[in-house]
């Protein structure tokens, strides 16, 4: 069940990322905070596949970087500089 919840979280994060760097599809940062907390709790307590783990970590970092980005310059370059390839 935990893996299914994490898969759904990654799917939600992926869907919300489709408009980056123009915008995101979630209403508030608290939605992202909740998904992140839930995901880390699952990773801490349950064994999940490496692809799923990496997908979750990638999308969390992508969204966090988007929320840090001030909108100037190239977002892809901003991600590269901050360790997201």
ABEGO torsion letter per residue (X at the ends): XAAAAAAAAAAAAAAAAAAOAAEBABABAAAAAAAAAAAAAAAAABBBBAAAAAAAAAAAAAAAAAAABAGBEBAAAAAAAAGBX
